[in-house]
């Protein structure tokens, strides 16, 4: 698609923009899932509702995680 931005002709792809957003949300942000780590230290659980069995969290998932669960990860980091 062509767009006019600040008087200049630019090209844009809505599909690529959507893909870029999805890719960014799938990027690991936190290396441990607090729920998996609390229940199964060192392992992941395939049915985990937070990480989906990946064992890591994206930034969005990390921000959605309750503070009480994040405290354990903060303790590990220190």
BALOSE-86857 format. One record per atom (N, C-alpha, C): residue number from 1; residue in one letter; chain; atom name; y, x, z. Coordinates in nm, 3 decimals. Atoms other than C-alpha are relative to their C-alpha. Example, Ala and Ser with C-alpha at 12.3 -4.5 7.8 and 13.67 -1.06 7.14 Angstrom:
BEGIN
+-----+--------+--------+-------+---------+---------+---------+
: num : residu : chaine : atome :   north :    east :      up :
+-----+--------+--------+-------+---------+---------+---------+
:   1 :      A :      A :     N :  -0.119 :   0.089 :   0.000 :
:   1 :      A :      A :    CA :  -0.450 :   1.230 :   0.780 :
:   1 :      A :      A :     C :   0.120 :   0.090 :   0.000 :
:   2 :      S :      A :     N :  -0.119 :  -0.082 :  -0.006 :
:   2 :      S :      A :    CA :  -0.106 :   1.367 :   0.714 :
:   2 :      S :      A :     C :   0.109 :  -0.077 :   0.073 :
+-----+--------+--------+-------+---------+---------+---------+
***
This chain:
BEGIN
+-----+--------+--------+-------+---------+---------+---------+
: num : residu : chaine : atome :   north :    east :      up :
+-----+--------+--------+-------+---------+---------+---------+
:   1 :      X :      A :     N :  -0.118 :   0.084 :   0.000 :
:   1 :      X :      A :    CA :   0.000 :   0.000 :   0.000 :
:   1 :      X :      A :     C :   0.124 :   0.089 :   0.000 :
:   2 :      X :      A :     N :  -0.127 :  -0.070 :  -0.001 :
:   2 :      X :      A :    CA :   0.352 :   0.111 :  -0.066 :
:   2 :      X :      A :     C :   0.091 :  -0.066 :   0.103 :
:   3 :      X :      A :     N :  -0.096 :   0.049 :  -0.099 :
:   3 :      X :      A :    CA :   0.612 :   0.080 :   0.209 :
:   3 :      X :      A :     C :   0.130 :   0.076 :  -0.017 :
:   4 :      X :      A :     N :  -0.131 :  -0.063 :   0.003 :
:   4 :      X :      A :    CA :   0.980 :   0.149 :   0.215 :
:   4 :      X :      A :     C :   0.043 :   0.023 :   0.143 :
:   5 :      X :      A :     N :  -0.037 :  -0.034 :  -0.137 :
:   5 :      X :      A :    CA :   1.071 :   0.333 :   0.534 :
:   5 :      X :      A :     C :   0.117 :   0.097 :  -0.004 :
:   6 :      X :      A :     N :  -0.122 :  -0.081 :  -0.005 :
:   6 :      X :      A :    CA :   1.420 :   0.472 :   0.596 :
:   6 :      X :      A :     C :   0.046 :   0.039 :  -0.140 :
:   7 :      X :      A :     N :  -0.043 :  -0.022 :   0.136 :
:   7 :      X :      A :    CA :   1.497 :   0.441 :   0.229 :
:   7 :      X :      A :     C :  -0.094 :   0.085 :  -0.084 :
:   8 :      X :      A :     N :   0.096 :  -0.082 :   0.074 :
:   8 :      X :      A :    CA :   1.193 :   0.646 :   0.126 :
:   8 :      X :      A :     C :  -0.127 :  -0.079 :  -0.022 :
:   9 :      X :      A :     N :   0.125 :   0.067 :   0.032 :
:   9 :      X :      A :    CA :   0.882 :   0.521 :  -0.044 :
:   9 :      X :      A :     C :  -0.115 :   0.076 :   0.065 :
:  10 :      X :      A :     N :   0.115 :  -0.059 :  -0.069 :
:  10 :      X :      A :    CA :   0.571 :   0.585 :   0.166 :
:  10 :      X :      A :     C :  -0.124 :  -0.080 :  -0.035 :
:  11 :      X :      A :     N :   0.125 :   0.068 :   0.024 :
:  11 :      X :      A :    CA :   0.207 :   0.501 :   0.120 :
:  11 :      X :      A :     C :  -0.072 :  -0.017 :   0.133 :
:  12 :      X :      A :     N :   0.067 :   0.033 :  -0.124 :
:  12 :      X :      A :    CA :   0.000 :   0.338 :   0.390 :
:  12 :      X :      A :     C :  -0.132 :  -0.070 :  -0.029 :
:  13 :      X :      A :     N :   0.129 :   0.067 :   0.012 :
:  13 :      X :      A :    CA :  -0.358 :   0.221 :   0.437 :
:  13 :      X :      A :     C :  -0.032 :  -0.068 :   0.134 :
:  14 :      X :      A :     N :   0.031 :   0.069 :  -0.125 :
:  14 :      X :      A :    CA :  -0.417 :  -0.049 :   0.702 :
:  14 :      X :      A :     C :  -0.141 :   0.031 :   0.049 :
:  15 :      X :      A :     N :   0.137 :  -0.031 :  -0.039 :
:  15 :      X :      A :    CA :  -0.790 :   0.030 :   0.698 :
:  15 :      X :      A :     C :  -0.009 :   0.137 :   0.066 :
:  16 :      X :      A :     N :   0.000 :  -0.133 :  -0.060 :
:  16 :      X :      A :    CA :  -0.729 :   0.399 :   0.768 :
:  16 :      X :      A :     C :   0.070 :   0.000 :   0.135 :
:  17 :      X :      A :     N :  -0.070 :   0.009 :  -0.128 :
:  17 :      X :      A :    CA :  -0.482 :   0.314 :   1.045 :
:  17 :      X :      A :     C :  -0.091 :  -0.061 :   0.106 :
:  18 :      X :      A :     N :   0.094 :   0.063 :  -0.094 :
:  18 :      X :      A :    CA :  -0.742 :   0.087 :   1.210 :
:  18 :      X :      A :     C :  -0.110 :   0.098 :   0.038 :
:  19 :      X :      A :     N :   0.104 :  -0.098 :  -0.027 :
:  19 :      X :      A :    CA :  -1.009 :   0.356 :   1.176 :
:  19 :      X :      A :     C :   0.053 :   0.109 :   0.092 :
:  20 :      X :      A :     N :  -0.060 :  -0.104 :  -0.083 :
:  20 :      X :      A :    CA :  -0.775 :   0.615 :   1.329 :
:  20 :      X :      A :     C :   0.013 :  -0.048 :   0.145 :
:  21 :      X :      A :     N :  -0.011 :   0.054 :  -0.136 :
:  21 :      X :      A :    CA :  -0.713 :   0.388 :   1.631 :
:  21 :      X :      A :     C :  -0.137 :  -0.009 :   0.066 :
:  22 :      X :      A :     N :   0.135 :   0.009 :  -0.055 :
:  22 :      X :      A :    CA :  -1.086 :   0.326 :   1.677 :
:  22 :      X :      A :     C :  -0.054 :   0.138 :   0.035 :
:  23 :      X :      A :     N :   0.046 :  -0.136 :  -0.025 :
:  23 :      X :      A :    CA :  -1.160 :   0.696 :   1.651 :
:  23 :      X :      A :     C :   0.067 :   0.058 :   0.125 :
:  24 :      X :      A :     N :  -0.071 :  -0.047 :  -0.119 :
:  24 :      X :      A :    CA :  -0.894 :   0.775 :   1.911 :
:  24 :      X :      A :     C :  -0.051 :  -0.063 :   0.128 :
:  25 :      X :      A :     N :   0.050 :   0.066 :  -0.121 :
:  25 :      X :      A :    CA :  -1.035 :   0.520 :   2.153 :
:  25 :      X :      A :     C :  -0.142 :   0.043 :   0.033 :
:  26 :      X :      A :     N :   0.137 :  -0.045 :  -0.024 :
:  26 :      X :      A :    CA :  -1.383 :   0.670 :   2.118 :
:  26 :      X :      A :     C :  -0.005 :   0.147 :   0.046 :
:  27 :      X :      A :     N :  -0.005 :  -0.139 :  -0.040 :
:  27 :      X :      A :    CA :  -1.268 :   1.021 :   2.209 :
:  27 :      X :      A :     C :  -0.027 :   0.014 :   0.150 :
:  28 :      X :      A :     N :   0.026 :  -0.018 :  -0.143 :
:  28 :      X :      A :    CA :  -1.409 :   1.143 :   2.542 :
:  28 :      X :      A :     C :   0.126 :   0.040 :   0.076 :
:  29 :      X :      A :     N :  -0.116 :  -0.028 :  -0.086 :
:  29 :      X :      A :    CA :  -1.144 :   1.144 :   2.814 :
:  29 :      X :      A :     C :  -0.047 :   0.053 :   0.135 :
:  30 :      X :      A :     N :   0.056 :  -0.036 :  -0.129 :
:  30 :      X :      A :    CA :  -1.354 :   1.173 :   3.128 :
:  30 :      X :      A :     C :  -0.148 :   0.035 :  -0.023 :
:  31 :      X :      A :     N :   0.134 :  -0.049 :   0.028 :
:  31 :      X :      A :    CA :  -1.678 :   1.373 :   3.121 :
:  31 :      X :      A :     C :  -0.111 :  -0.065 :   0.081 :
:  32 :      X :      A :     N :   0.100 :   0.068 :  -0.083 :
:  32 :      X :      A :    CA :  -1.854 :   1.159 :   3.383 :
:  32 :      X :      A :     C :   0.032 :  -0.147 :   0.010 :
:  33 :      X :      A :     N :  -0.017 :   0.142 :  -0.028 :
:  33 :      X :      A :    CA :  -1.907 :   0.789 :   3.425 :
:  33 :      X :      A :     C :  -0.017 :  -0.017 :   0.151 :
:  34 :      X :      A :     N :   0.011 :   0.011 :  -0.145 :
:  34 :      X :      A :    CA :  -1.836 :   0.706 :   3.792 :
:  34 :      X :      A :     C :  -0.116 :  -0.089 :   0.045 :
:  35 :      X :      A :     N :   0.110 :   0.089 :  -0.038 :
:  35 :      X :      A :    CA :  -2.092 :   0.425 :   3.800 :
:  35 :      X :      A :     C :  -0.135 :   0.069 :  -0.018 :
:  36 :      X :      A :     N :   0.127 :  -0.070 :   0.024 :
:  36 :      X :      A :    CA :  -2.373 :   0.631 :   3.646 :
:  36 :      X :      A :     C :  -0.015 :   0.114 :   0.101 :
:  37 :      X :      A :     N :   0.008 :  -0.113 :  -0.090 :
:  37 :      X :      A :    CA :  -2.288 :   0.930 :   3.862 :
:  37 :      X :      A :     C :  -0.031 :  -0.044 :   0.143 :
:  38 :      X :      A :     N :   0.026 :   0.050 :  -0.136 :
:  38 :      X :      A :    CA :  -2.289 :   0.724 :   4.184 :
:  38 :      X :      A :     C :  -0.145 :  -0.045 :   0.017 :
:  39 :      X :      A :     N :   0.135 :   0.054 :  -0.011 :
:  39 :      X :      A :    CA :  -2.624 :   0.562 :   4.109 :
:  39 :      X :      A :     C :  -0.108 :   0.099 :  -0.041 :
:  40 :      X :      A :     N :   0.098 :  -0.094 :   0.055 :
:  40 :      X :      A :    CA :  -2.800 :   0.839 :   3.914 :
:  40 :      X :      A :     C :   0.068 :   0.135 :  -0.025 :
:  41 :      X :      A :     N :  -0.070 :  -0.127 :   0.022 :
:  41 :      X :      A :    CA :  -2.632 :   1.181 :   3.970 :
:  41 :      X :      A :     C :  -0.070 :   0.088 :  -0.104 :
:  42 :      X :      A :     N :   0.053 :  -0.087 :   0.104 :
:  42 :      X :      A :    CA :  -2.675 :   1.402 :   3.667 :
:  42 :      X :      A :     C :  -0.066 :  -0.072 :  -0.116 :
:  43 :      X :      A :     N :   0.062 :   0.077 :   0.109 :
:  43 :      X :      A :    CA :  -2.814 :   1.121 :   3.450 :
:  43 :      X :      A :     C :   0.091 :  -0.117 :  -0.037 :
:  44 :      X :      A :     N :  -0.071 :   0.121 :   0.041 :
:  44 :      X :      A :    CA :  -2.680 :   0.823 :   3.260 :
:  44 :      X :      A :     C :  -0.096 :  -0.117 :   0.002 :
:  45 :      X :      A :     N :   0.082 :   0.121 :   0.002 :
:  45 :      X :      A :    CA :  -2.801 :   0.466 :   3.266 :
:  45 :      X :      A :     C :   0.030 :  -0.075 :  -0.129 :
:  46 :      X :      A :     N :  -0.023 :   0.063 :   0.130 :
:  46 :      X :      A :    CA :  -2.849 :   0.300 :   2.925 :
:  46 :      X :      A :     C :   0.063 :  -0.139 :   0.008 :
:  47 :      X :      A :     N :  -0.055 :   0.136 :  -0.013 :
:  47 :      X :      A :    CA :  -2.746 :  -0.042 :   3.058 :
:  47 :      X :      A :     C :   0.133 :  -0.003 :   0.075 :
:  48 :      X :      A :     N :  -0.128 :  -0.005 :  -0.072 :
:  48 :      X :      A :    CA :  -2.421 :   0.075 :   3.224 :
:  48 :      X :      A :     C :   0.105 :  -0.082 :  -0.074 :
:  49 :      X :      A :     N :  -0.102 :   0.086 :   0.061 :
:  49 :      X :      A :    CA :  -2.147 :  -0.179 :   3.163 :
:  49 :      X :      A :     C :   0.131 :   0.075 :  -0.026 :
:  50 :      X :      A :     N :  -0.126 :  -0.073 :   0.016 :
:  50 :      X :      A :    CA :  -1.871 :   0.083 :   3.187 :
:  50 :      X :      A :     C :  -0.005 :   0.099 :  -0.116 :
:  51 :      X :      A :     N :   0.006 :  -0.103 :   0.105 :
:  51 :      X :      A :    CA :  -1.986 :   0.369 :   2.963 :
:  51 :      X :      A :     C :  -0.095 :  -0.035 :  -0.114 :
:  52 :      X :      A :     N :   0.094 :   0.039 :   0.104 :
:  52 :      X :      A :    CA :  -2.256 :   0.192 :   2.762 :
:  52 :      X :      A :     C :  -0.113 :   0.099 :  -0.019 :
:  53 :      X :      A :     N :   0.108 :  -0.096 :   0.008 :
:  53 :      X :      A :    CA :  -2.505 :   0.468 :   2.838 :
:  53 :      X :      A :     C :   0.040 :   0.136 :  -0.056 :
:  54 :      X :      A :     N :  -0.046 :  -0.128 :   0.055 :
:  54 :      X :      A :    CA :  -2.291 :   0.749 :   2.692 :
:  54 :      X :      A :     C :   0.012 :   0.107 :   0.108 :
:  55 :      X :      A :     N :  -0.020 :  -0.095 :  -0.108 :
:  55 :      X :      A :    CA :  -2.221 :   0.908 :   3.030 :
:  55 :      X :      A :     C :   0.142 :   0.053 :   0.008 :
:  56 :      X :      A :     N :  -0.140 :  -0.039 :  -0.002 :
:  56 :      X :      A :    CA :  -1.853 :   0.966 :   2.947 :
:  56 :      X :      A :     C :   0.086 :  -0.121 :  -0.029 :
:  57 :      X :      A :     N :  -0.092 :   0.112 :   0.019 :
:  57 :      X :      A :    CA :  -1.545 :   0.744 :   2.929 :
:  57 :      X :      A :     C :   0.114 :   0.038 :  -0.093 :
:  58 :      X :      A :     N :  -0.122 :  -0.017 :   0.078 :
:  58 :      X :      A :    CA :  -1.265 :   0.703 :   2.681 :
:  58 :      X :      A :     C :   0.117 :  -0.020 :   0.096 :
:  59 :      X :      A :     N :  -0.117 :   0.017 :  -0.088 :
:  59 :      X :      A :    CA :  -0.911 :   0.696 :   2.820 :
:  59 :      X :      A :     C :   0.016 :  -0.146 :   0.038 :
:  60 :      X :      A :     N :  -0.014 :   0.143 :  -0.029 :
:  60 :      X :      A :    CA :  -0.902 :   0.316 :   2.794 :
:  60 :      X :      A :     C :  -0.101 :  -0.044 :   0.105 :
:  61 :      X :      A :     N :   0.103 :   0.036 :  -0.098 :
:  61 :      X :      A :    CA :  -1.231 :   0.281 :   2.984 :
:  61 :      X :      A :     C :   0.029 :   0.062 :   0.136 :
:  62 :      X :      A :     N :  -0.032 :  -0.066 :  -0.125 :
:  62 :      X :      A :    CA :  -1.118 :   0.531 :   3.244 :
:  62 :      X :      A :     C :   0.112 :  -0.074 :   0.074 :
:  63 :      X :      A :     N :  -0.110 :   0.073 :  -0.062 :
:  63 :      X :      A :    CA :  -0.799 :   0.336 :   3.306 :
:  63 :      X :      A :     C :  -0.044 :  -0.137 :   0.051 :
:  64 :      X :      A :     N :   0.053 :   0.130 :  -0.045 :
:  64 :      X :      A :    CA :  -0.996 :   0.010 :   3.340 :
:  64 :      X :      A :     C :  -0.089 :   0.014 :   0.124 :
:  65 :      X :      A :     N :   0.091 :  -0.024 :  -0.112 :
:  65 :      X :      A :    CA :  -1.224 :   0.168 :   3.601 :
:  65 :      X :      A :     C :   0.075 :  -0.021 :   0.132 :
:  66 :      X :      A :     N :  -0.066 :   0.021 :  -0.129 :
:  66 :      X :      A :    CA :  -1.141 :   0.054 :   3.957 :
:  66 :      X :      A :     C :   0.026 :   0.132 :   0.074 :
:  67 :      X :      A :     N :  -0.039 :  -0.121 :  -0.071 :
:  67 :      X :      A :    CA :  -0.967 :   0.311 :   4.176 :
:  67 :      X :      A :     C :  -0.107 :   0.045 :   0.098 :
:  68 :      X :      A :     N :   0.105 :  -0.037 :  -0.096 :
:  68 :      X :      A :    CA :  -1.250 :   0.299 :   4.429 :
:  68 :      X :      A :     C :  -0.110 :   0.082 :  -0.068 :
:  69 :      X :      A :     N :   0.102 :  -0.076 :   0.073 :
:  69 :      X :      A :    CA :  -1.493 :   0.425 :   4.163 :
:  69 :      X :      A :     C :   0.053 :   0.134 :  -0.048 :
:  70 :      X :      A :     N :  -0.060 :  -0.125 :   0.047 :
:  70 :      X :      A :    CA :  -1.251 :   0.690 :   4.038 :
:  70 :      X :      A :     C :   0.013 :   0.102 :   0.113 :
:  71 :      X :      A :     N :  -0.016 :  -0.093 :  -0.112 :
:  71 :      X :      A :    CA :  -1.215 :   0.839 :   4.388 :
:  71 :      X :      A :     C :  -0.113 :   0.102 :   0.005 :
:  72 :      X :      A :     N :   0.114 :  -0.091 :  -0.002 :
:  72 :      X :      A :    CA :  -1.564 :   0.988 :   4.366 :
:  72 :      X :      A :     C :   0.015 :   0.109 :  -0.105 :
:  73 :      X :      A :     N :  -0.021 :  -0.101 :   0.103 :
:  73 :      X :      A :    CA :  -1.478 :   1.163 :   4.040 :
:  73 :      X :      A :     C :   0.111 :   0.095 :   0.038 :
:  74 :      X :      A :     N :  -0.110 :  -0.086 :  -0.047 :
:  74 :      X :      A :    CA :  -1.152 :   1.291 :   4.189 :
:  74 :      X :      A :     C :  -0.054 :   0.100 :   0.102 :
:  75 :      X :      A :     N :   0.059 :  -0.088 :  -0.100 :
:  75 :      X :      A :    CA :  -1.356 :   1.435 :   4.476 :
:  75 :      X :      A :     C :  -0.081 :   0.111 :  -0.067 :
:  76 :      X :      A :     N :   0.079 :  -0.099 :   0.073 :
:  76 :      X :      A :    CA :  -1.589 :   1.612 :   4.231 :
:  76 :      X :      A :     C :   0.088 :   0.104 :  -0.068 :
:  77 :      X :      A :     N :  -0.089 :  -0.090 :   0.073 :
:  77 :      X :      A :    CA :  -1.298 :   1.762 :   4.042 :
:  77 :      X :      A :     C :   0.061 :   0.105 :   0.093 :
:  78 :      X :      A :     N :  -0.064 :  -0.092 :  -0.097 :
:  78 :      X :      A :    CA :  -1.154 :   1.923 :   4.356 :
:  78 :      X :      A :     C :  -0.090 :   0.108 :   0.050 :
+-----+--------+--------+-------+---------+---------+---------+
***
